[in-house]
Amino acid sequence: MSTLLGDKLEAGNVLEISIDGEWVSALVLLANDEAVILDLCDGSTPVVLQSEELTEYRLFQGDPTWN
């Protein structure tokens, strides 16, 4: 698994985002150039963030050679 910063986000991406200095896992439900809707995977209501609010995140991508 690798982590990347600044990639284009799509529905289904798994992220870690920084909220109040703590890293939280999130699933991208919807994304466009202006905003993203995230499920924080904690049972809470999904959140909407404007693109300028999502300044620090890590995008997880699976290793295609891993089976």
Secondary structure, 3 states (H helix, E strand, C coil): CEEECCCCCCCCCEEEEEECCEEEEEEEEEECCCEEEEECCCCCCCEEEEHHHCCCEEEEECCCCCC
